[in-house]
Amino acid sequence: MKFILGKKVGMSQMFSDHGIVTPVTVISVEPNVVVQVKTPEKDGYAAVQIGTSKAKNVSKALKGHFKELGSFKHLQEFKTVVVNEKELQRGDTLDVTVFEPGDMVKVAGISKGKGFAGVVKRHGFAGMPASHGHKHVMRHAGSIGQRFPQHTLKGTRMAGRMGGQRVTVRGLKVMAVDPEHQLLAVKGAVPGNRGQILQIVSIK
């Protein structure tokens, strides 16, 4: 299992030797420092906690947790202690070289918030008819229930806040790795705005 925390830079294109264009997302990776190693004997399971991005203000509790490693804005736990056949120790640093072009990954992050949206935009509803006496109802949801059980069922698709949720995109391919500038190019689109923190994890 390979993993890293990165920051979305934006989208670009890559051209193959045959002129085939591939859309890619560029991800910037700051040093990922192992803050804590959890063991089955002490914590009940094996995992590592990774910290990245320097934080201006941290609590005394976190200062004690980080000790001499620095201060980190983002923390993420991954349920493995081995990366590329190397067992991680507290203080170890990970960078883009953990991945290679051709690796398949899944990328998770918080999707763009789109505010309050209706059912046509949020769920893809067709809307109501536009003719035969209908007026001002083209983007309405229509009926949301029946006589029984006389209340709106939980999970009914209705208007509401759209986006701003954790989304995972699977099956993306690592197209390029730039160790000099600590950049990763992943085929396709990933969740979030520019600057969104992302978790990149390898899949089989």
Secondary structure by P-SEA (a helix, b strand, c coil): cccbbbbbccccccccccbbbbbbbbbbbcccccccccccccccccbbbbbccccccccaaaaaaacccccccbbbbbccccccccccccccccccccccccccbbbbbbcccccccccccccccccccccccccccccccccccccccccccccccccccccccbbbbccccccccccccbbbbbcccccccccbbbbbbbcc
